[in-house]
């Protein structure tokens, strides 16, 4: 199973951002990095102790995306995680422990924010899909035929009655109605729609 398929099957993340694993690790690394950097600048720590502390911060900051880099290497492909890992390790080898820690933290924060945003967006899209009805009343040869909404094709015409949800995005060909589009726009006041107007899946007549 591919990573994208696993992501689709995983339940969307709904808790606050600071409980999201990758972001929580980045937050911990950032706080620790700020503390160590302050001690370093004040001259309260330096040399080998400072290098060890920066190294620990780098390990925490890279603990999430570092695993993805290892997975990419195992699949014999070069990803951005691999490149960032090489840059962090290279900095450490050159004795630039401070730079390695900052690099690991900043990339960890960026990766965590990206995954959190993606996960929340995926959850919102899934919620919208779940609002759409599973069946539609297709108009075919002058009569109505009930079929699964996923079987609708471009150009199909279907009828929507009062209080029903729109099965898919489309255009009004005949008639007019008031639509509750709160699920799409957040606006609680119904809007008037008539022939030629666009309607969206999940909205209520």
N, C-alpha and C positions, 0 to 999 in steps of 0.2 A: 504494500500500500504506500502510495506517494505521500510526501509531507503535506501537500495541498489537500489531499483526500482526508488525511487525519485531522487537519485543521477544520474542514467542513463538518466532520462528525463530532468534534469537540463542542461542548456546550459553551455559548458565548460567556465572557467574563462580565459580571454585573456588579461586583463589589467596588469600593473606592480604589483609586489609582495606587495609593500607598500600600495596598495589600497585594497588588499585582507583582508576582515573583520577580521578573526582570527589573522592574522599576524599584522595587524594594531593595534589591541588591545594589542598584546604582545609587540609591539614596544613602545606604549604609557606607558605600565606598566614598561618596562625595563628602559626607560628614567626617569620616576618618581621614580623608585626604586633606580637608581643610585644617583639621587639628594638627596633623603631622607637618603640613606646610608652615603653619604658624609657628610651631616649635622650632622648625628648621630656620626660619627667617629670624627668630629671636635669639638664635644661637644656643638654644637649650638642648638641642640634639643635633648630631652631625656624624659624618664618617660612616662607619659600618652600621651603627644603630639606625641612622636615618635611612640607609639603603635597605635594611631589613624591613623597616616600617613601610617604606614606599613599595617594597616588593609585596608585602602582605596586602596592601591596598590594591595593587595591580591584580593580584590573584582574585580578590573579591570582585573587583570591577569587571574582570574578564570571565568570571565563573559561568555566566550564561552563554555569551556568544563564543566563548572558548570551546564549549562542547560542540557547538555548531561547526566551528572550524575543524575540530577533530573528525566529525562526521563527514565533512566535505573532503578531507584528506583521505578518509577511508573509502570514499566513492571515487577517488582519483579525479577530483575537479577542484579548480581554484575559485574560491568565492571571496567576497569582500571580507568575510570573517577571517579567512586564511591570510589575506593581505594585512589586515589590521593586527592579527596575531604575530605575523612576521615582523611588523614594525615595532610592536611592543617588545618582543624578544630581542630584536636588534638593538633597541635603546638600552635594554638591560645589559646586554653583552658589552656595549660601549661604556657602561658605567653610568648611563643617564637614567638613573632609577626614578627620579622625579618626573621626567618626561614620560617614562613607561607607565607610571601610575596615572598621570593625567590622561594619557591616550586611552588606557583601559577604561577609566571612569567615563570620559566623554563619549566614547563609542558605545559603552554599555548603556548610558543614559539615552542616547539616540536610538539604539536598537529597542530598548524597553518601551520608549514612547511610541515608536513606530508599531510595535506589536500590540500595544495597548489600544492605540487608535484603530488599527485594523480589526482587532477583536470586537471592539465596541461597535464599529461600523457593520461588521458581519452580523452581529446580534440584532442591530436595528433592521437590516435588510431581511433577516430571517423572520423577524416579528411582522414586518409588512407582508411577507409572503404568506404567513399563517393567517393573516386577516382576510386574504382573498378567498372567496368561496371555491369549493372543490368542483362544483358543477355549474354549467351555464345552459341557458335555454336558447339553443341555436335556431335561427330561422332558416329553414331549408325547403325550397319549393312551396312557399306559402304556408308551411306548417312549422310547429315548434318541435325540436328534437333535443332532449336532455342528454348531454354528454359531459365528460370530464373536462374541466377548464384547461387542463394541460394539452388537450387535443385541439384547441382552437388554433386556427391558422390565420395569417394575414389576409384580410379581405372578408373574413367571416362576419356575419351579422347576428347579434343575439339580443334578446329582449330582457330588460331589467324592470321589475315591478317596484312599487312603493315599499320602502323599508329593506330592500335587498342591497347586497354589496355588489360592486362592479367586479366582474371576474378577471378582467385584464385591462391594460391601458388601451385607449382607443378614441374614436371620434363619435359624437352623436350624429346620426343620420336622419332620424325622424323623432320629433317630439322635443320636450323641454322638461326640466326638473330642477329641484333644489338638491344640492349635494353637500353632505357633511364631509369635508376634506381634512378634518382635524388630524387624521392619522398620517397625512402627507405634509401639510403646511403648518399644523399646530393651531390654525384658526378655528375657533369653536363655532363661529357663526356660519350657517349654511350659505353657499353661494349659488346663484342662478346659472344654469347651463342650458344651452339650446343648440339647435342644429349647427354643426361645424365646430363646436367647442370640444376641446380635449378633456377626457376624463381619465382617472387613474384607478388602478386596481386597489381594492380594499376600501374605497370610499363608499358612502351609504347614500342611497337616494331618499 
